[in-house]
Amino acid sequence: MTDKDLQVQEKQELQTKSESTRNVPIFVPAVDIYESENELTLLADMPGVPIGNVDIDLNDDQLTIRGTAPEQEQSGTALLREYSVGDYYRQFTVSSAIDREKIVASMKDGVLKLVLPKAEAAKPRKIEVKTA
C-alpha cells in the first residue's frame, strides 16, 4: 500500500468566471472511469443530489454533467461543519469511439453511473487468418 492510497481527497470547488443564479459553491465531482472490452463506465460522486436534479448533456463532443443539491435546513447552532452543500459540474470530451446513442445513466446513493458503450468500429476483434 502506498502513501497515495491513504490520502483523503477534499472536495474541489470549481473556479469559474461565470456567475450562478444560486448562491452556493460549485464543486467538481470526484470521478472514477473504468474500461472494459465493450464500454467505459464513469462513476461520479454527487452526494445530496436527487435524481431529478441531475442534468447530463452530450453536445458535439462535450459530455456535461450537472447536479444541484437542495439546501438542507438545520435546526440549532452549528458546532462543526465539514460538509457543505453545493452544485456539481464536470465536462468531458467524448471521442468517436463511443456509441452516443446507447449511453445510459443511473444514480444510486449519491453516485451517478454513466455507461458509455464503445462503437462497433472501436471494439477489439480477432482476425482469422485463412489459407490462400
N, CA, C and O atoms as CSV, one atom per row, in Angstrom:
chain,resi,resn,atom,element,x,y,z
A,1,MET,N,N,0.849,-1.173,0.000
A,1,MET,CA,C,0.000,0.000,0.000
A,1,MET,C,C,0.895,1.237,0.000
A,1,MET,O,O,1.849,1.304,0.775
A,2,THR,N,N,0.610,2.191,-0.836
A,2,THR,CA,C,1.422,3.400,-0.909
A,2,THR,C,C,0.774,4.530,-0.118
A,2,THR,O,O,-0.385,4.434,0.286
A,3,ASP,N,N,1.535,5.600,0.099
A,3,ASP,CA,C,1.000,6.767,0.811
A,3,ASP,C,C,-0.181,7.370,0.069
A,3,ASP,O,O,-1.105,7.907,0.680
A,4,LYS,N,N,-0.142,7.277,-1.249
A,4,LYS,CA,C,-1.224,7.850,-2.056
A,4,LYS,C,C,-2.551,7.153,-1.788
A,4,LYS,O,O,-3.605,7.787,-1.847
A,5,ASP,N,N,-2.514,5.851,-1.495
A,5,ASP,CA,C,-3.732,5.099,-1.221
A,5,ASP,C,C,-4.451,5.595,0.025
A,5,ASP,O,O,-5.666,5.435,0.142
A,6,LEU,N,N,-3.716,6.196,0.957
A,6,LEU,CA,C,-4.287,6.584,2.230
A,6,LEU,C,C,-4.685,8.061,2.303
A,6,LEU,O,O,-5.240,8.497,3.311
A,7,GLN,N,N,-4.416,8.819,1.273
A,7,GLN,CA,C,-4.715,10.246,1.306
A,7,GLN,C,C,-6.192,10.494,1.063
A,7,GLN,O,O,-6.810,9.880,0.194
A,8,VAL,N,N,-6.747,11.411,1.853
A,8,VAL,CA,C,-8.130,11.816,1.680
A,8,VAL,C,C,-8.159,12.991,0.711
A,8,VAL,O,O,-7.401,13.950,0.859
A,9,GLN,N,N,-9.033,12.907,-0.271
A,9,GLN,CA,C,-9.146,14.000,-1.226
A,9,GLN,C,C,-10.331,14.875,-0.837
A,9,GLN,O,O,-11.460,14.396,-0.728
A,10,GLU,N,N,-10.069,16.136,-0.632
A,10,GLU,CA,C,-11.115,17.086,-0.272
A,10,GLU,C,C,-11.923,17.455,-1.505
A,10,GLU,O,O,-11.458,17.326,-2.638
A,11,LYS,N,N,-13.147,17.917,-1.258
A,11,LYS,CA,C,-13.968,18.427,-2.349
A,11,LYS,C,C,-13.260,19.612,-2.980
A,11,LYS,O,O,-12.727,20.474,-2.281
A,12,GLN,N,N,-13.257,19.649,-4.301
A,12,GLN,CA,C,-12.643,20.763,-5.006
A,12,GLN,C,C,-13.724,21.675,-5.543
A,12,GLN,O,O,-14.642,21.232,-6.234
A,13,GLU,N,N,-13.608,22.941,-5.224
A,13,GLU,CA,C,-14.573,23.914,-5.734
A,13,GLU,C,C,-14.132,24.349,-7.122
A,13,GLU,O,O,-12.950,24.600,-7.355
A,14,LEU,N,N,-15.072,24.436,-8.028
A,14,LEU,CA,C,-14.803,24.844,-9.394
A,14,LEU,C,C,-14.568,26.341,-9.438
A,14,LEU,O,O,-15.377,27.116,-8.929
A,15,GLN,N,N,-13.468,26.747,-10.043
A,15,GLN,CA,C,-13.172,28.159,-10.206
A,15,GLN,C,C,-13.673,28.575,-11.586
A,15,GLN,O,O,-13.136,28.137,-12.603
A,16,THR,N,N,-14.688,29.407,-11.619
A,16,THR,CA,C,-15.292,29.814,-12.878
A,16,THR,C,C,-15.507,31.310,-12.899
A,16,THR,O,O,-15.701,31.938,-11.858
A,17,LYS,N,N,-15.472,31.873,-14.085
A,17,LYS,CA,C,-15.699,33.306,-14.239
A,17,LYS,C,C,-17.177,33.622,-14.440
A,17,LYS,O,O,-17.596,34.773,-14.323
A,18,SER,N,N,-17.961,32.594,-14.743
A,18,SER,CA,C,-19.383,32.826,-14.960
A,18,SER,C,C,-20.094,32.935,-13.619
A,18,SER,O,O,-19.605,32.445,-12.601
A,19,GLU,N,N,-21.230,33.569,-13.632
A,19,GLU,CA,C,-21.993,33.749,-12.407
A,19,GLU,C,C,-23.136,32.754,-12.356
A,19,GLU,O,O,-23.667,32.339,-13.386
A,20,SER,N,N,-23.502,32.384,-11.159
A,20,SER,CA,C,-24.564,31.418,-10.950
A,20,SER,C,C,-25.797,32.120,-10.412
A,20,SER,O,O,-25.698,33.172,-9.782
A,21,THR,N,N,-26.957,31.535,-10.663
A,21,THR,CA,C,-28.194,32.103,-10.124
A,21,THR,C,C,-28.424,31.662,-8.690
A,21,THR,O,O,-29.321,32.171,-8.019
A,22,ARG,N,N,-27.615,30.713,-8.215
A,22,ARG,CA,C,-27.705,30.256,-6.825
A,22,ARG,C,C,-26.457,30.695,-6.077
A,22,ARG,O,O,-25.364,30.728,-6.643
A,23,ASN,N,N,-26.620,31.027,-4.824
A,23,ASN,CA,C,-25.501,31.467,-4.009
A,23,ASN,C,C,-24.906,30.282,-3.247
A,23,ASN,O,O,-24.886,30.268,-2.016
A,24,VAL,N,N,-24.422,29.290,-3.999
A,24,VAL,CA,C,-23.790,28.102,-3.416
A,24,VAL,C,C,-22.511,27.813,-4.202
A,24,VAL,O,O,-22.396,28.200,-5.365
A,25,PRO,N,N,-21.555,27.138,-3.574
A,25,PRO,CA,C,-20.349,26.775,-4.320
A,25,PRO,C,C,-20.655,25.728,-5.390
A,25,PRO,O,O,-21.626,24.979,-5.283
A,26,ILE,N,N,-19.821,25.688,-6.411
A,26,ILE,CA,C,-19.933,24.675,-7.462
A,26,ILE,C,C,-18.705,23.777,-7.335
A,26,ILE,O,O,-17.569,24.238,-7.440
A,27,PHE,N,N,-18.956,22.483,-7.107
A,27,PHE,CA,C,-17.881,21.528,-6.889
A,27,PHE,C,C,-17.624,20.695,-8.135
A,27,PHE,O,O,-18.514,20.493,-8.962
A,28,VAL,N,N,-16.392,20.215,-8.253
A,28,VAL,CA,C,-16.019,19.257,-9.283
A,28,VAL,C,C,-16.208,17.877,-8.665
A,28,VAL,O,O,-15.485,17.524,-7.733
A,29,PRO,N,N,-17.171,17.080,-9.165
A,29,PRO,CA,C,-17.381,15.765,-8.543
A,29,PRO,C,C,-16.185,14.845,-8.798
A,29,PRO,O,O,-15.617,14.832,-9.890
A,30,ALA,N,N,-15.818,14.082,-7.775
A,30,ALA,CA,C,-14.769,13.075,-7.946
A,30,ALA,C,C,-15.296,11.994,-8.881
A,30,ALA,O,O,-16.448,11.575,-8.763
A,31,VAL,N,N,-14.460,11.544,-9.805
A,31,VAL,CA,C,-14.892,10.604,-10.845
A,31,VAL,C,C,-13.909,9.453,-10.956
A,31,VAL,O,O,-12.696,9.652,-10.896
A,32,ASP,N,N,-14.436,8.251,-11.117
A,32,ASP,CA,C,-13.654,7.073,-11.485
A,32,ASP,C,C,-14.148,6.627,-12.852
A,32,ASP,O,O,-15.351,6.628,-13.112
A,33,ILE,N,N,-13.220,6.244,-13.726
A,33,ILE,CA,C,-13.587,5.750,-15.056
A,33,ILE,C,C,-12.928,4.394,-15.249
A,33,ILE,O,O,-11.722,4.237,-15.060
A,34,TYR,N,N,-13.745,3.416,-15.630
A,34,TYR,CA,C,-13.279,2.060,-15.865
A,34,TYR,C,C,-13.524,1.698,-17.330
A,34,TYR,O,O,-14.518,2.107,-17.930
A,35,GLU,N,N,-12.593,0.921,-17.888
A,35,GLU,CA,C,-12.749,0.486,-19.275
A,35,GLU,C,C,-12.787,-1.025,-19.337
A,35,GLU,O,O,-11.970,-1.714,-18.726
A,36,SER,N,N,-13.764,-1.531,-20.096
A,36,SER,CA,C,-13.813,-2.960,-20.396
A,36,SER,C,C,-13.731,-3.097,-21.914
A,36,SER,O,O,-13.566,-2.109,-22.628
A,37,GLU,N,N,-13.844,-4.296,-22.382
A,37,GLU,CA,C,-13.754,-4.529,-23.820
A,37,GLU,C,C,-14.881,-3.825,-24.582
A,37,GLU,O,O,-14.681,-3.383,-25.714
A,38,ASN,N,N,-16.063,-3.719,-23.967
A,38,ASN,CA,C,-17.231,-3.203,-24.675
A,38,ASN,C,C,-17.680,-1.801,-24.276
A,38,ASN,O,O,-18.501,-1.203,-24.972
A,39,GLU,N,N,-17.155,-1.256,-23.159
A,39,GLU,CA,C,-17.690,0.030,-22.696
A,39,GLU,C,C,-16.746,0.733,-21.737
A,39,GLU,O,O,-15.792,0.149,-21.224
A,40,LEU,N,N,-17.045,2.002,-21.514
A,40,LEU,CA,C,-16.431,2.780,-20.446
A,40,LEU,C,C,-17.513,2.999,-19.397
A,40,LEU,O,O,-18.670,3.243,-19.741
A,41,THR,N,N,-17.152,2.914,-18.135
A,41,THR,CA,C,-18.088,3.180,-17.054
A,41,THR,C,C,-17.533,4.332,-16.231
A,41,THR,O,O,-16.397,4.284,-15.759
A,42,LEU,N,N,-18.339,5.356,-16.068
A,42,LEU,CA,C,-17.953,6.538,-15.317
A,42,LEU,C,C,-18.789,6.602,-14.048
A,42,LEU,O,O,-20.017,6.539,-14.108
A,43,LEU,N,N,-18.131,6.727,-12.899
A,43,LEU,CA,C,-18.810,6.872,-11.614
A,43,LEU,C,C,-18.459,8.243,-11.051
A,43,LEU,O,O,-17.282,8.575,-10.913
A,44,ALA,N,N,-19.471,9.040,-10.726
A,44,ALA,CA,C,-19.258,10.393,-10.213
A,44,ALA,C,C,-19.952,10.549,-8.871
A,44,ALA,O,O,-21.139,10.247,-8.746
A,45,ASP,N,N,-19.219,11.017,-7.868
A,45,ASP,CA,C,-19.779,11.255,-6.537
A,45,ASP,C,C,-20.482,12.604,-6.509
A,45,ASP,O,O,-19.865,13.648,-6.724
A,46,MET,N,N,-21.787,12.566,-6.240
A,46,MET,CA,C,-22.574,13.792,-6.136
A,46,MET,C,C,-23.520,13.661,-4.951
A,46,MET,O,O,-24.733,13.565,-5.133
A,47,PRO,N,N,-22.964,13.657,-3.715
A,47,PRO,CA,C,-23.806,13.457,-2.534
A,47,PRO,C,C,-24.832,14.566,-2.362
A,47,PRO,O,O,-24.544,15.743,-2.578
A,48,GLY,N,N,-26.030,14.166,-1.969
A,48,GLY,CA,C,-27.093,15.135,-1.715
A,48,GLY,C,C,-27.877,15.551,-2.935
A,48,GLY,O,O,-28.826,16.325,-2.817
A,49,VAL,N,N,-27.505,15.055,-4.119
A,49,VAL,CA,C,-28.199,15.430,-5.350
A,49,VAL,C,C,-29.270,14.387,-5.658
A,49,VAL,O,O,-28.944,13.228,-5.915
A,50,PRO,N,N,-30.546,14.784,-5.636
A,50,PRO,CA,C,-31.589,13.823,-6.016
A,50,PRO,C,C,-31.567,13.582,-7.530
A,50,PRO,O,O,-31.096,14.422,-8.296
A,51,ILE,N,N,-32.078,12.437,-7.939
A,51,ILE,CA,C,-32.047,12.047,-9.352
A,51,ILE,C,C,-32.705,13.083,-10.264
A,51,ILE,O,O,-32.280,13.261,-11.406
A,52,GLY,N,N,-33.734,13.761,-9.769
A,52,GLY,CA,C,-34.411,14.779,-10.577
A,52,GLY,C,C,-33.598,16.041,-10.782
A,52,GLY,O,O,-33.955,16.877,-11.612
A,53,ASN,N,N,-32.504,16.195,-10.035
A,53,ASN,CA,C,-31.665,17.384,-10.149
A,53,ASN,C,C,-30.360,17.119,-10.893
A,53,ASN,O,O,-29.424,17.915,-10.820
A,54,VAL,N,N,-30.303,15.988,-11.616
A,54,VAL,CA,C,-29.126,15.655,-12.413
A,54,VAL,C,C,-29.439,15.960,-13.868
A,54,VAL,O,O,-30.489,15.582,-14.387
A,55,ASP,N,N,-28.510,16.651,-14.516
A,55,ASP,CA,C,-28.673,17.011,-15.923
A,55,ASP,C,C,-27.417,16.565,-16.670
A,55,ASP,O,O,-26.307,16.976,-16.331
A,56,ILE,N,N,-27.598,15.728,-17.683
A,56,ILE,CA,C,-26.482,15.230,-18.481
A,56,ILE,C,C,-26.752,15.602,-19.932
A,56,ILE,O,O,-27.792,15.254,-20.490
A,57,ASP,N,N,-25.807,16.312,-20.533
A,57,ASP,CA,C,-25.941,16.746,-21.930
A,57,ASP,C,C,-24.762,16.228,-22.738
A,57,ASP,O,O,-23.632,16.178,-22.253
A,58,LEU,N,N,-25.042,15.844,-23.974
A,58,LEU,CA,C,-23.991,15.499,-24.920
A,58,LEU,C,C,-24.199,16.382,-26.141
A,58,LEU,O,O,-25.138,16.186,-26.912
A,59,ASN,N,N,-23.318,17.349,-26.306
A,59,ASN,CA,C,-23.423,18.306,-27.401
A,59,ASN,C,C,-22.103,18.287,-28.153
A,59,ASN,O,O,-21.057,18.618,-27.597
A,60,ASP,N,N,-22.158,17.899,-29.412
A,60,ASP,CA,C,-20.959,17.675,-30.216
A,60,ASP,C,C,-20.093,16.648,-29.490
A,60,ASP,O,O,-20.528,15.512,-29.306
A,61,ASP,N,N,-18.903,17.006,-29.080
A,61,ASP,CA,C,-18.023,16.060,-28.390
A,61,ASP,C,C,-17.961,16.314,-26.885
A,61,ASP,O,O,-17.146,15.703,-26.193
A,62,GLN,N,N,-18.808,17.205,-26.367
A,62,GLN,CA,C,-18.751,17.584,-24.954
A,62,GLN,C,C,-19.857,16.904,-24.147
A,62,GLN,O,O,-21.042,17.123,-24.396
A,63,LEU,N,N,-19.461,16.081,-23.184
A,63,LEU,CA,C,-20.378,15.457,-22.245
A,63,LEU,C,C,-20.340,16.293,-20.970
A,63,LEU,O,O,-19.294,16.405,-20.330
A,64,THR,N,N,-21.479,16.880,-20.600
A,64,THR,CA,C,-21.542,17.770,-19.441
A,64,THR,C,C,-22.451,17.159,-18.386
A,64,THR,O,O,-23.570,16.738,-18.679
A,65,ILE,N,N,-21.956,17.118,-17.161
A,65,ILE,CA,C,-22.715,16.592,-16.023
A,65,ILE,C,C,-22.936,17.743,-15.051
A,65,ILE,O,O,-21.990,18.414,-14.638
A,66,ARG,N,N,-24.204,17.962,-14.688
A,66,ARG,CA,C,-24.548,18.989,-13.697
A,66,ARG,C,C,-25.450,18.354,-12.650
A,66,ARG,O,O,-26.295,17.517,-12.965
A,67,GLY,N,N,-25.262,18.759,-11.415
A,67,GLY,CA,C,-26.123,18.290,-10.337
A,67,GLY,C,C,-26.374,19.417,-9.361
A,67,GLY,O,O,-25.468,20.186,-9.039
A,68,THR,N,N,-27.616,19.516,-8.885
A,68,THR,CA,C,-27.988,20.558,-7.941
A,68,THR,C,C,-28.456,19.905,-6.650
A,68,THR,O,O,-29.420,19.140,-6.641
A,69,ALA,N,N,-27.771,20.211,-5.577
A,69,ALA,CA,C,-28.143,19.680,-4.263
A,69,ALA,C,C,-29.004,20.718,-3.553
A,69,ALA,O,O,-28.585,21.866,-3.401
A,70,PRO,N,N,-30.202,20.333,-3.114
A,70,PRO,CA,C,-31.043,21.293,-2.398
A,70,PRO,C,C,-30.430,21.642,-1.045
A,70,PRO,O,O,-29.819,20.801,-0.387
A,71,GLU,N,N,-30.603,22.883,-0.651
A,71,GLU,CA,C,-30.099,23.308,0.657
A,71,GLU,C,C,-30.932,22.639,1.740
A,71,GLU,O,O,-32.154,22.533,1.628
A,72,GLN,N,N,-30.258,22.193,2.780
A,72,GLN,CA,C,-30.930,21.496,3.866
A,72,GLN,C,C,-31.061,22.430,5.055
A,72,GLN,O,O,-30.098,23.071,5.477
A,73,GLU,N,N,-32.269,22.491,5.582
A,73,GLU,CA,C,-32.499,23.332,6.751
A,73,GLU,C,C,-32.013,22.594,7.997
A,73,GLU,O,O,-32.297,21.412,8.187
A,74,GLN,N,N,-31.286,23.309,8.827
A,74,GLN,CA,C,-30.766,22.737,10.058
A,74,GLN,C,C,-31.330,23.503,11.248
A,74,GLN,O,O,-31.419,24.731,11.218
A,75,SER,N,N,-31.704,22.788,12.276
A,75,SER,CA,C,-32.152,23.457,13.494
A,75,SER,C,C,-30.992,23.479,14.476
A,75,SER,O,O,-30.206,22.533,14.531
A,76,GLY,N,N,-30.885,24.515,15.225
A,76,GLY,CA,C,-29.814,24.625,16.199
A,76,GLY,C,C,-28.618,25.368,15.647
A,76,GLY,O,O,-28.608,25.803,14.496
A,77,THR,N,N,-27.621,25.501,16.482
A,77,THR,CA,C,-26.397,26.202,16.119
A,77,THR,C,C,-25.347,25.192,15.692
A,77,THR,O,O,-25.119,24.195,16.377
A,78,ALA,N,N,-24.704,25.453,14.553
A,78,ALA,CA,C,-23.668,24.549,14.053
A,78,ALA,C,C,-22.427,24.647,14.928
A,78,ALA,O,O,-21.905,25.740,15.146
A,79,LEU,N,N,-21.956,23.520,15.425
A,79,LEU,CA,C,-20.730,23.470,16.214
A,79,LEU,C,C,-19.541,23.083,15.353
A,79,LEU,O,O,-18.412,23.495,15.619
A,80,LEU,N,N,-19.799,22.291,14.321
A,80,LEU,CA,C,-18.753,21.848,13.403
A,80,LEU,C,C,-19.400,21.614,12.048
A,80,LEU,O,O,-20.442,20.964,11.960
A,81,ARG,N,N,-18.793,22.138,10.993
A,81,ARG,CA,C,-19.314,21.945,9.635
A,81,ARG,C,C,-18.179,21.479,8.738
A,81,ARG,O,O,-17.275,22.252,8.419
A,82,GLU,N,N,-18.225,20.212,8.329
A,82,GLU,CA,C,-17.239,19.680,7.400
A,82,GLU,C,C,-17.862,19.403,6.036
A,82,GLU,O,O,-17.148,19.238,5.046
A,83,TYR,N,N,-19.160,19.353,5.984
A,83,TYR,CA,C,-19.871,19.080,4.736
A,83,TYR,C,C,-20.577,20.352,4.302
A,83,TYR,O,O,-21.320,20.956,5.075
A,84,SER,N,N,-20.341,20.751,3.069
A,84,SER,CA,C,-21.059,21.917,2.568
A,84,SER,C,C,-21.852,21.519,1.331
A,84,SER,O,O,-21.398,20.733,0.501
A,85,VAL,N,N,-23.033,22.078,1.235
A,85,VAL,CA,C,-23.918,21.791,0.111
A,85,VAL,C,C,-23.549,22.709,-1.039
A,85,VAL,O,O,-23.186,23.869,-0.840
A,86,GLY,N,N,-23.646,22.180,-2.223
A,86,GLY,CA,C,-23.357,22.969,-3.406
A,86,GLY,C,C,-23.794,22.232,-4.646
A,86,GLY,O,O,-24.368,21.145,-4.572
A,87,ASP,N,N,-23.524,22.821,-5.766
A,87,ASP,CA,C,-23.836,22.213,-7.046
A,87,ASP,C,C,-22.595,21.502,-7.575
A,87,ASP,O,O,-21.486,21.727,-7.092
A,88,TYR,N,N,-22.794,20.641,-8.574
A,88,TYR,CA,C,-21.698,19.885,-9.156
A,88,TYR,C,C,-21.667,20.131,-10.662
A,88,TYR,O,O,-22.708,20.259,-11.306
A,89,TYR,N,N,-20.450,20.194,-11.211
A,89,TYR,CA,C,-20.288,20.432,-12.639
A,89,TYR,C,C,-19.001,19.764,-13.102
A,89,TYR,O,O,-17.945,19.942,-12.496
A,90,ARG,N,N,-19.099,18.993,-14.181
A,90,ARG,CA,C,-17.910,18.369,-14.777
A,90,ARG,C,C,-18.170,18.182,-16.260
A,90,ARG,O,O,-19.295,17.901,-16.672
A,91,GLN,N,N,-17.124,18.338,-17.056
A,91,GLN,CA,C,-17.267,18.219,-18.505
A,91,GLN,C,C,-16.141,17.352,-19.058
A,91,GLN,O,O,-14.991,17.453,-18.631
A,92,PHE,N,N,-16.499,16.494,-20.021
A,92,PHE,CA,C,-15.549,15.586,-20.654
A,92,PHE,C,C,-15.680,15.694,-22.163
A,92,PHE,O,O,-16.748,16.012,-22.688
A,93,THR,N,N,-14.584,15.426,-22.848
A,93,THR,CA,C,-14.614,15.317,-24.312
A,93,THR,C,C,-14.771,13.837,-24.649
A,93,THR,O,O,-14.003,12.997,-24.180
A,94,VAL,N,N,-15.777,13.531,-25.471
A,94,VAL,CA,C,-16.087,12.149,-25.842
A,94,VAL,C,C,-15.585,11.913,-27.261
A,94,VAL,O,O,-15.868,12.695,-28.168
A,95,SER,N,N,-14.840,10.831,-27.444
A,95,SER,CA,C,-14.304,10.525,-28.771
A,95,SER,C,C,-15.342,9.801,-29.622
A,95,SER,O,O,-16.412,9.421,-29.146
A,96,SER,N,N,-14.999,9.625,-30.872
A,96,SER,CA,C,-15.897,8.922,-31.793
A,96,SER,C,C,-15.929,7.422,-31.507
A,96,SER,O,O,-16.707,6.693,-32.121
A,97,ALA,N,N,-15.096,6.960,-30.585
A,97,ALA,CA,C,-15.081,5.539,-30.223
A,97,ALA,C,C,-16.279,5.158,-29.362
A,97,ALA,O,O,-16.490,3.975,-29.093
A,98,ILE,N,N,-17.068,6.140,-28.924
A,98,ILE,CA,C,-18.241,5.896,-28.080
A,98,ILE,C,C,-19.506,5.940,-28.928
A,98,ILE,O,O,-19.688,6.842,-29.745
A,99,ASP,N,N,-20.380,4.952,-28.724
A,99,ASP,CA,C,-21.686,4.925,-29.396
A,99,ASP,C,C,-22.628,5.858,-28.625
A,99,ASP,O,O,-23.193,5.472,-27.602
A,100,ARG,N,N,-22.785,7.045,-29.109
A,100,ARG,CA,C,-23.519,8.098,-28.401
A,100,ARG,C,C,-25.001,7.789,-28.206
A,100,ARG,O,O,-25.616,8.292,-27.266
A,101,GLU,N,N,-25.569,6.988,-29.060
A,101,GLU,CA,C,-27.000,6.665,-28.977
A,101,GLU,C,C,-27.316,5.667,-27.861
A,101,GLU,O,O,-28.476,5.512,-27.480
A,102,LYS,N,N,-26.309,5.001,-27.346
A,102,LYS,CA,C,-26.550,3.936,-26.368
A,102,LYS,C,C,-26.039,4.272,-24.965
A,102,LYS,O,O,-25.962,3.385,-24.116
A,103,ILE,N,N,-25.692,5.526,-24.709
A,103,ILE,CA,C,-25.222,5.920,-23.380
A,103,ILE,C,C,-26.382,5.812,-22.390
A,103,ILE,O,O,-27.493,6.259,-22.675
A,104,VAL,N,N,-26.115,5.215,-21.223
A,104,VAL,CA,C,-27.137,5.000,-20.196
A,104,VAL,C,C,-26.641,5.588,-18.882
A,104,VAL,O,O,-25.466,5.462,-18.539
A,105,ALA,N,N,-27.553,6.237,-18.145
A,105,ALA,CA,C,-27.206,6.827,-16.848
A,105,ALA,C,C,-28.140,6.301,-15.771
A,105,ALA,O,O,-29.325,6.068,-16.011
A,106,SER,N,N,-27.581,6.118,-14.579
A,106,SER,CA,C,-28.378,5.733,-13.413
A,106,SER,C,C,-27.745,6.381,-12.186
A,106,SER,O,O,-26.595,6.818,-12.221
A,107,MET,N,N,-28.516,6.436,-11.100
A,107,MET,CA,C,-27.999,7.048,-9.878
A,107,MET,C,C,-28.477,6.265,-8.676
A,107,MET,O,O,-29.640,5.870,-8.591
A,108,LYS,N,N,-27.551,6.045,-7.736
A,108,LYS,CA,C,-27.896,5.333,-6.505
A,108,LYS,C,C,-26.979,5.822,-5.390
A,108,LYS,O,O,-25.761,5.875,-5.558
A,109,ASP,N,N,-27.564,6.175,-4.266
A,109,ASP,CA,C,-26.815,6.581,-3.070
A,109,ASP,C,C,-25.820,7.710,-3.344
A,109,ASP,O,O,-24.711,7.698,-2.811
A,110,GLY,N,N,-26.206,8.683,-4.167
A,110,GLY,CA,C,-25.346,9.834,-4.429
A,110,GLY,C,C,-24.239,9.585,-5.429
A,110,GLY,O,O,-23.362,10.430,-5.607
A,111,VAL,N,N,-24.268,8.424,-6.091
A,111,VAL,CA,C,-23.256,8.102,-7.096
A,111,VAL,C,C,-23.938,7.977,-8.456
A,111,VAL,O,O,-24.820,7.142,-8.654
A,112,LEU,N,N,-23.508,8.832,-9.388
A,112,LEU,CA,C,-24.004,8.790,-10.760
A,112,LEU,C,C,-23.169,7.779,-11.540
A,112,LEU,O,O,-21.940,7.801,-11.481
A,113,LYS,N,N,-23.847,6.889,-12.273
A,113,LYS,CA,C,-23.160,5.887,-13.091
A,113,LYS,C,C,-23.547,6.117,-14.544
A,113,LYS,O,O,-24.725,6.069,-14.898
A,114,LEU,N,N,-22.550,6.367,-15.379
A,114,LEU,CA,C,-22.757,6.504,-16.818
A,114,LEU,C,C,-22.056,5.342,-17.511
A,114,LEU,O,O,-20.876,5.089,-17.272
A,115,VAL,N,N,-22.783,4.642,-18.366
A,115,VAL,CA,C,-22.197,3.564,-19.156
A,115,VAL,C,C,-22.130,4.062,-20.589
A,115,VAL,O,O,-23.149,4.368,-21.207
A,116,LEU,N,N,-20.913,4.136,-21.104
A,116,LEU,CA,C,-20.670,4.639,-22.454
A,116,LEU,C,C,-20.185,3.475,-23.321
A,116,LEU,O,O,-18.996,3.156,-23.314
A,117,PRO,N,N,-21.098,2.837,-24.069
A,117,PRO,CA,C,-20.709,1.691,-24.896
A,117,PRO,C,C,-19.771,2.112,-26.028
A,117,PRO,O,O,-19.907,3.194,-26.600
A,118,LYS,N,N,-18.834,1.249,-26.330
A,118,LYS,CA,C,-17.928,1.524,-27.441
A,118,LYS,C,C,-18.646,1.253,-28.751
A,118,LYS,O,O,-19.466,0.340,-28.844
A,119,ALA,N,N,-18.335,2.045,-29.754
A,119,ALA,CA,C,-18.882,1.828,-31.096
A,119,ALA,C,C,-18.273,0.545,-31.650
A,119,ALA,O,O,-17.163,0.165,-31.278
A,120,GLU,N,N,-18.994,-0.108,-32.527
A,120,GLU,CA,C,-18.522,-1.385,-33.085
A,120,GLU,C,C,-17.125,-1.254,-33.684
A,120,GLU,O,O,-16.300,-2.154,-33.526
A,121,ALA,N,N,-16.848,-0.149,-34.369
A,121,ALA,CA,C,-15.543,0.028,-35.012
A,121,ALA,C,C,-14.419,0.129,-33.988
A,121,ALA,O,O,-13.270,-0.166,-34.315
A,122,ALA,N,N,-14.722,0.538,-32.754
A,122,ALA,CA,C,-13.691,0.725,-31.735
A,122,ALA,C,C,-13.427,-0.531,-30.910
A,122,ALA,O,O,-12.427,-0.596,-30.196
A,123,LYS,N,N,-14.302,-1.526,-30.994
A,123,LYS,CA,C,-14.136,-2.749,-30.205
A,123,LYS,C,C,-13.008,-3.601,-30.794
A,123,LYS,O,O,-12.886,-3.735,-32.011
A,124,PRO,N,N,-12.196,-4.166,-29.918
A,124,PRO,CA,C,-11.151,-5.053,-30.431
A,124,PRO,C,C,-11.776,-6.313,-31.018
A,124,PRO,O,O,-12.797,-6.797,-30.531
A,125,ARG,N,N,-11.160,-6.831,-32.057
A,125,ARG,CA,C,-11.682,-8.068,-32.639
A,125,ARG,C,C,-10.534,-8.918,-33.122
A,125,ARG,O,O,-9.457,-8.416,-33.444
A,126,LYS,N,N,-10.773,-10.185,-33.167
A,126,LYS,CA,C,-9.793,-11.156,-33.616
A,126,LYS,C,C,-9.992,-11.358,-35.114
A,126,LYS,O,O,-11.118,-11.533,-35.580
A,127,ILE,N,N,-8.904,-11.333,-35.859
A,127,ILE,CA,C,-8.994,-11.527,-37.312
A,127,ILE,C,C,-8.440,-12.919,-37.638
A,127,ILE,O,O,-7.296,-13.253,-37.329
A,128,GLU,N,N,-9.292,-13.699,-38.265
A,128,GLU,CA,C,-8.920,-15.056,-38.606
A,128,GLU,C,C,-8.022,-15.051,-39.846
A,128,GLU,O,O,-8.282,-14.336,-40.814
A,129,VAL,N,N,-6.968,-15.854,-39.799
A,129,VAL,CA,C,-6.047,-15.968,-40.920
A,129,VAL,C,C,-6.456,-17.209,-41.727
A,129,VAL,O,O,-6.550,-18.311,-41.185
A,130,LYS,N,N,-6.694,-17.012,-43.013
A,130,LYS,CA,C,-7.116,-18.113,-43.878
A,130,LYS,C,C,-5.983,-18.472,-44.837
A,130,LYS,O,O,-5.110,-17.653,-45.120
A,131,THR,N,N,-6.012,-19.689,-45.321
A,131,THR,CA,C,-5.041,-20.086,-46.330
A,131,THR,C,C,-5.484,-19.545,-47.670
A,131,THR,O,O,-6.677,-19.475,-47.967
A,132,ALA,N,N,-4.518,-19.166,-48.468
A,132,ALA,CA,C,-4.835,-18.597,-49.783
A,132,ALA,C,C,-5.009,-19.648,-50.831
A,132,ALA,O,O,-5.279,-19.326,-51.989
